[in-house]
Amino acid sequence: MEPTTPQCSVVVPTYNRARLLRLTLESLTRQTLPTDDFEVLVADDGSSDDSAEVAAEFGQRLRLSYLRQEDEGYRVAAARNLGLAHAQAPVTVFVDSGVILHSGALAAHLDSHRDPAGPVAVCGYVYCFNEDNEDGALIERAIDYADPDATMADLAGRGRWLDIREEFYAKYGDDFAGLPAPWLVWWTCNVSARTDRLRAVGGFDEAYRAWGAEDIDLSYRLHRTGARFVLNRAAAAIHVPHPKSYSENMRAVAANYRYFAEKFDTPITRLVPDNHFFEINDIVAERRLPSCPEYLASADPEAGSVLVFAPHPDDDVIACGGTIARRTACGRRVGIVYSTDGSRSHSAVLGMDTPTPEELTVIREGEARAAARRLGVDDADLRFLGFTDTALADSLPDFRAQVLKLLAENREVAEVYLPHDVKELNADHRLTGEIVLDCLATLGMTPRIHKYVVWDERTEAEFVFVNRNEPAPERRTDERLLVRDIAPQLPVKRTALQEHRTQVDLYAPGQTRTVVPPEFVERVCERDIEEFWVADH
């Protein structure tokens, strides 16, 4: 009998915390929600202790999968993404190792997601969180590990070691969704959101390689895309004490807060590095700062939706990956249109017949979708036109018809990114640019146009591949070069590029060099700017 689709996926990241992991998994065996209705995804960040054995012990009691990545330093964001990538349920719950859930916690999380008003991001309630583990010994003696529900009832009754966010809840109430920054208290020790929304905003930003802030980065993006933040006190848990240093954590998170502020660069996010989270909403009110939507509408000169035209799956990341990540992080809707199927990368560049063109078409679409998710682009905003790689010139009437139809459906688009119609040397690239410009003119559309160049003489030399056509006449001479700083988005861009494994790895048996040369990949991954040719209207 085929297993039923679970109602929720519980992602538990861990690293060398076998005892704490056991306590969390034990609490999951006590849930009132039937075990067939949820799955557990243990995402190991490269533990060297017996965490794998602990997870295996629960294999018969829980619907559990153990996922492991190599130990390459602190990568909890990547570990959570590993779990999210394998999640089968419509709701994903994130729980840290050493968090003991109340028996009704998962059912409570699911109750919140039945809200007909729209998608929510749920904050569970967490007892016993100490910033510096100052009460660790006392808390250990207070926890009845055989009956954690009773412990939570006792703590609630006595008002001991309540959720550290009670100060926030006391100030604003349990219904704080209307605040300008409700996302500040969505901490991944015990939270949930819809799986499709988590994926649509790109999951966790894996550039966070030290403790802290990766959760509010994600919650901020959920907020920008319409999630309503709610507290569910019934989704309760105990945070088991463990050794930690508040001062060390604060030193580590300081750089993360700066990265967060620079990445999103709005009046509210700029407050994060230098202000206590529980005071930021008051500061916003006192200074009359615009909310996120208001800021985008009034202060951002580049507000509106975005369309990126990519001749092949991966050109969007190479040319515009940082820009795309920045746009989606600010709540902008970004669509990506892929002209060709990328099916001849191995045959044209390497002279190989494996994978076959048919296989590559399917594989590269999957890679493009994964990369776009890393950049925060919704799957529904991707269009694969499917014309034959290296041979777009053979299908120009059909290509033009499809582009016209697509643009007509997106007449309100504010920005269009496309290959330069003259400076690009590759035929698929140049023709994509030419046709899109012609179609925009035909429809009388005047979005802000950003032209990029991927294939120049240097690229041809590195790839040892030439696919040129005759250039169209020069169209205009009033273009200027716009240089955009993408330093805060560069780690995300690198991660997105690595999703194109057929292009950057030795993918096929017998393959001795990559399709995309290492020196080209290095150049893209080290460059903290993106350049576009724009016209001043």
Secondary structure by P-SEA (a helix, b strand, c coil): cccccccbbbbbbbcccaaaaaaaaaaaaacccccccbbbbbcccccccaaaaaaaaaccccbbbbbbbccccccaaaaaaaaaaaccccbbbbbccccccccaaaaaaaaaacccccbbbbbbbbccccccccaaaaaaaacccccaaaaaaaaaaaccccccaaaaaaacccccccccccccccccccccccaaaaaaacccccccccccaaaaaaaaaaaaabbbbbbbcccbbbbccccccaaaaaaaaaaaaaaaaaacccccccccccccccaaaaaaaaaccccaaaaaacccccbbbbbbbbccccccccccaaaaaaaaaabbbbbbbbccccccccccccccccccaaaaaaaaaaaaaaaaaaaccccccccccccccccccccaaaaaaaaaaaaaacccccbbbbccccccccaaaaaaaaaaaaaaaaaccccbbbbbbcccaaaaaaacbbbbccccccccccbbbbbbbcccaaaaaaaaaacccccccccccccccccccaaaaaaaaaccbbbbbbbcc
